[in-house]
Amino acid sequence: MKVESFIRKHGFACAIAATIVLVLCVASARAEESAVAKAAAWKIGDQLSLAGLLYSQGGEEENVKELLDSVKPLTDAMKIEVKPFPPRGETPAETYAAVIEYLIKGDGAEIGRKIGEQFGKNAGLLFEISVKSNLLILLYEPGNDQGIGSVIQARCNEIGLPNNLWLDVVNAVNGKASKDEVKNAVFKMHDDVATYLNQQVQ
């Protein structure tokens, strides 16, 4: 899959991002209950995982940096450190494996754990859903989603995310849709969830 296929429009308005930073900076000790933290967690998971996909594909460092820089105001406000991606391996497969490990078990996953601890379970799960759904772009093959579809369904149900925001992805995976169809469903899900969470902030 070409690097360009990971690039999409992001429905996350700059004004909302600025609002999130402002609210996080002045939030009370109960910030974990806020819609702001949930929207920020989704955005961070989205951009971090897309940056990881680009990096694993050998994408231009400027493009990877741009994605990471887009959430730096949020991670700074939340006092969350984003550690560098692992060194690229000798083969693309080694790099893929290292980046996936980073995102689901390593330093990337640690970001989600910290968000969950500091801003509430739902925010942490939104980060996880955002990361793992983007991984479908890389890992999905018709008839084999590496178990990601069931994780998305379970986590979305657990936090009460409206079905219309994510069910198309699960249905596409379960229906053994093409890679492009699943990719497009993931992109739509990410935009729809971001819009929904932003509306909760407003």
Buried (B, 14 or more C-beta within 10 A) or exposed (E): EEBEBBBBEBBBEEEBBEBBBEBBEEBEEEBBBBBBBBBBBBBBBBBBBBBBBBBBBEBEEEBBBEBBEBBEBBBBBBEBEBEEBBEBBEEEEBBBBBBBBBBBEBBBBBBBEBBBEBBBEBBBBBBBBBBBBBBBBBBBEBEEBBEBBEBBBEBBEEBEBEEEBBBBBBEBBEEBBEBEBBBBBBBBBBBBBBBBBBEEBE
